[in-house]
């Protein structure tokens, strides 16, 4: 519920563009996240390991998707993660797929997802008359996602929110709409750089993760609130915040 993994059920990457995506891969992606979370809870690890874990859980179908060799069968097993970009939730195919559209990635959706679910700072709701992103037109040279978004941000109404979300989403552009690693978009090398609202320059998923972990209290605070919502079976209000802050202080003293 917290990570919106149920949204994977509605994800339908276009087969003509992503022919390797199927339901067994969808289910394997979901299971990967569940097993990581389960391990961190049961083995009592630092909760920020959800973002930094140098291991994950794969079966043959998911291992093939990630380019991990010598994994056979439907059984999940724990494997080391050697690629820095794949460590933790930000490198999981499930998160990257459910925050994409059927035909392309979406820096806006990915940025919004991280702001809401990782940092606990959701952006304002968009105005009702926001124009849709212009797709590549037939006969024209394909535009990169960054080029398409630049046109969209030319609208002053859109720019104020996009400057918050887009740098975060662009940092994940090396992952395509089904979470496979790539180095080019529309034949052009991917530019995953940007500047966060606090002035921090980032370039790619590793730099984004480091920027988030520079303020671990934001992530841990968000997670604390989500766990309380689940435990209490209701939303939180201002009366609950002293409890959240007390848990956060207690956890910080014990290395989360």
C-alpha positions as CSV (number, residue, x, y, z in Angstrom):
1,X,0.0,0.0,0.0
2,X,2.8,2.4,0.9
3,X,4.7,2.0,-2.3
4,X,1.6,1.6,-4.4
5,X,2.7,-1.8,-5.7
6,X,-1.0,-2.5,-6.6
7,X,-0.5,0.1,-9.3
8,X,1.6,-2.6,-11.1
9,X,-1.6,-4.3,-12.0
10,X,-2.7,-1.3,-14.1
11,X,0.7,-1.0,-15.8
12,X,0.5,-2.1,-19.4
13,X,3.7,-1.3,-21.3
14,X,3.0,-1.3,-25.0
15,X,4.1,-4.7,-26.4
16,X,5.4,-3.2,-29.6
17,X,7.9,-1.1,-27.6
18,X,8.5,-3.5,-24.6
19,X,7.9,-7.0,-26.0
20,X,9.7,-8.7,-23.1
21,X,7.3,-7.4,-20.5
22,X,4.7,-10.0,-19.3
23,X,2.7,-10.9,-16.2
24,X,5.3,-13.3,-14.8
25,X,7.8,-10.4,-14.9
26,X,5.2,-8.1,-13.3
27,X,4.7,-10.6,-10.4
28,X,8.4,-11.1,-10.0
29,X,9.0,-7.4,-9.7
30,X,6.4,-7.2,-6.9
31,X,7.8,-10.1,-5.1
32,X,11.3,-8.6,-5.1
33,X,10.1,-5.6,-3.1
34,X,8.2,-7.7,-0.7
35,X,11.2,-9.9,0.0
36,X,13.5,-7.0,0.6
37,X,11.1,-5.3,3.0
38,X,10.5,-8.6,4.8
39,X,14.3,-9.2,5.2
40,X,15.0,-5.8,6.6
41,X,12.1,-6.2,9.1
42,X,12.9,-9.7,10.2
43,X,16.6,-9.3,10.4
44,X,16.2,-5.9,12.1
45,X,18.5,-3.9,9.7
46,X,18.8,-0.1,9.4
47,X,15.6,1.0,7.7
48,X,17.5,3.2,5.2
49,X,18.7,-0.1,3.7
50,X,15.5,0.0,1.7
51,X,17.4,2.6,-0.4
52,X,20.9,1.2,-0.2
53,X,20.6,-2.6,-0.1
54,X,23.5,-4.2,-2.0
55,X,21.5,-7.4,-2.4
56,X,18.1,-8.2,-3.8
57,X,15.9,-11.2,-4.6
58,X,15.3,-12.6,-8.1
59,X,14.1,-15.6,-10.0
60,X,15.2,-16.5,-13.5
61,X,12.6,-14.2,-15.1
62,X,13.6,-11.1,-13.2
63,X,17.4,-12.0,-13.3
64,X,17.2,-12.0,-17.1
65,X,15.5,-8.6,-17.1
66,X,18.3,-7.2,-14.9
67,X,21.0,-8.9,-16.9
68,X,22.0,-11.1,-14.0
69,X,23.5,-14.4,-15.2
70,X,23.3,-18.0,-14.0
71,X,20.0,-17.8,-12.2
72,X,17.6,-20.6,-13.2
73,X,14.1,-21.6,-12.2
74,X,11.1,-19.8,-10.6
75,X,12.4,-19.9,-7.1
76,X,13.5,-16.6,-5.6
77,X,17.0,-16.4,-4.1
78,X,19.1,-13.6,-2.6
79,X,21.8,-12.3,-4.8
80,X,24.4,-9.5,-4.5
81,X,23.8,-6.3,-6.4
82,X,27.0,-5.0,-7.9
83,X,25.7,-2.2,-10.1
84,X,25.4,1.0,-8.0
85,X,22.3,2.2,-9.8
86,X,20.4,-1.0,-9.0
87,X,20.8,-0.8,-5.2
88,X,17.6,-0.4,-3.2
89,X,14.1,0.6,-4.2
90,X,15.1,3.3,-6.7
91,X,16.7,0.5,-8.9
92,X,13.7,-1.9,-8.6
93,X,11.8,-2.6,-11.8
94,X,8.5,-2.5,-10.0
95,X,8.9,1.1,-8.9
96,X,10.2,2.2,-12.3
97,X,7.4,0.5,-14.2
98,X,4.5,1.7,-12.1
99,X,5.8,5.3,-12.4
100,X,6.0,5.2,-16.2
101,X,3.5,5.4,-19.0
102,X,2.7,2.6,-21.5
103,X,5.0,4.1,-24.2
104,X,7.6,6.0,-22.3
105,X,9.1,7.0,-19.0
106,X,7.6,9.8,-17.0
107,X,10.0,12.0,-15.0
108,X,7.0,13.8,-13.6
109,X,5.3,10.7,-12.2
110,X,8.6,9.4,-10.9
111,X,9.5,12.7,-9.3
112,X,6.0,12.9,-7.7
113,X,6.2,9.3,-6.5
114,X,9.5,10.0,-4.7
115,X,8.3,13.3,-3.2
116,X,5.2,11.6,-1.8
117,X,6.4,8.1,-0.8
118,X,10.1,8.6,0.1
119,X,10.4,12.2,1.2
120,X,6.8,12.8,2.5
121,X,6.6,16.2,0.7
122,X,3.9,15.8,-2.0
123,X,3.8,18.6,-4.6
124,X,0.7,20.7,-5.2
125,X,-2.1,19.3,-7.3
126,X,-1.9,20.3,-10.9
127,X,-4.3,22.9,-12.3
128,X,-7.3,21.5,-14.2
129,X,-6.2,22.8,-17.6
130,X,-2.7,21.4,-17.9
131,X,-2.0,20.5,-21.5
132,X,-0.8,16.9,-22.3
133,X,2.8,16.3,-23.2
134,X,3.3,16.5,-27.0
135,X,4.3,13.1,-28.3
136,X,6.8,12.6,-31.1
137,X,5.1,13.3,-34.4
138,X,5.4,11.0,-37.4
139,X,8.0,12.1,-39.9
140,X,9.9,14.3,-37.4
141,X,13.1,13.5,-35.6
142,X,12.2,11.9,-32.3
143,X,12.7,14.1,-29.3
144,X,14.2,13.0,-26.1
145,X,12.1,13.1,-22.9
146,X,14.1,16.1,-21.7
147,X,13.3,18.0,-24.9
148,X,9.6,17.2,-24.7
149,X,9.5,18.3,-21.1
150,X,11.3,21.6,-21.9
151,X,8.4,22.5,-24.2
152,X,5.9,21.6,-21.6
153,X,7.7,23.7,-18.9
154,X,7.6,26.8,-21.2
155,X,4.1,27.3,-19.8
156,X,4.6,29.4,-16.6
157,X,1.6,27.7,-15.0
158,X,3.4,24.3,-15.3
159,X,6.9,25.5,-14.5
160,X,6.5,26.1,-10.8
161,X,5.7,22.5,-9.9
162,X,7.9,20.9,-12.5
163,X,11.0,22.5,-11.2
164,X,10.4,20.5,-8.0
165,X,9.5,17.2,-9.6
166,X,11.5,17.0,-12.9
167,X,15.1,17.0,-11.6
168,X,14.2,14.0,-9.4
169,X,12.5,12.2,-12.3
170,X,15.3,12.9,-14.8
171,X,17.8,11.3,-12.4
172,X,16.1,8.0,-13.1
173,X,16.1,8.4,-16.9
174,X,18.7,5.7,-17.3
175,X,15.9,3.3,-16.6
176,X,13.3,2.8,-19.3
177,X,9.6,2.4,-18.8
178,X,10.0,-1.2,-17.6
179,X,13.1,-0.6,-15.5
180,X,15.7,-1.9,-17.9
181,X,19.0,0.0,-18.0
182,X,19.7,2.2,-21.0
183,X,22.2,4.8,-22.0
184,X,20.4,6.5,-24.9
185,X,17.0,8.1,-25.5
186,X,15.9,8.8,-29.1
187,X,19.5,8.0,-30.2
188,X,20.9,10.7,-27.9
189,X,23.0,10.0,-24.8
190,X,20.8,10.4,-21.7
191,X,21.3,13.5,-19.6
192,X,20.3,12.5,-16.0
193,X,21.5,15.7,-14.4
194,X,19.5,18.3,-12.6
195,X,19.3,20.6,-9.5
196,X,17.1,19.9,-6.5
197,X,15.2,22.8,-4.8
198,X,17.9,23.1,-2.1
199,X,20.5,23.7,-4.8
200,X,22.1,20.2,-4.7
201,X,23.3,19.2,-8.1
202,X,22.6,15.5,-9.0
203,X,23.5,13.4,-12.0
204,X,21.8,10.0,-12.1
205,X,20.2,7.7,-9.6
206,X,23.3,7.2,-7.4
207,X,23.6,11.0,-6.8
208,X,19.8,11.2,-6.2
209,X,20.0,8.4,-3.6
210,X,22.9,10.1,-1.8
211,X,21.0,13.4,-1.7
212,X,18.1,11.7,-0.1
213,X,20.2,9.9,2.4
214,X,22.0,13.2,3.3
215,X,18.7,13.9,5.2
216,X,17.7,10.4,6.4
217,X,15.2,11.9,8.9
218,X,12.9,12.8,5.9
219,X,12.8,9.2,4.6
220,X,12.5,7.6,8.1
221,X,9.9,10.1,9.1
222,X,7.8,9.3,6.0
223,X,8.2,5.6,6.7
224,X,7.2,6.1,10.3
225,X,4.0,7.9,9.2
226,X,3.2,5.2,6.7
227,X,3.7,2.4,9.3
228,X,1.5,4.2,11.8
229,X,-1.3,4.6,9.2
230,X,-1.1,0.9,8.5
231,X,-1.0,0.0,12.2
232,X,-3.9,2.3,13.3
233,X,-6.0,1.7,10.2
234,X,-6.6,5.5,9.7
235,X,-4.9,8.6,8.4
236,X,-2.8,10.7,10.7
237,X,-3.5,14.3,11.8
238,X,-1.5,16.9,13.8
239,X,-2.4,15.2,17.1
240,X,-0.3,12.2,16.0
241,X,2.9,14.2,15.0
242,X,4.4,14.2,18.6
243,X,4.4,10.4,18.4
244,X,6.0,10.4,15.0
245,X,8.7,12.7,16.2
246,X,9.3,10.6,19.3
247,X,9.7,7.5,17.3
248,X,12.0,9.3,14.9
249,X,14.3,10.5,17.7
250,X,14.3,7.0,19.3
251,X,15.2,5.4,16.0
252,X,17.9,7.9,15.2
253,X,19.6,7.1,18.5
254,X,19.7,3.4,17.4
255,X,21.0,4.0,13.9
256,X,17.5,3.7,12.6
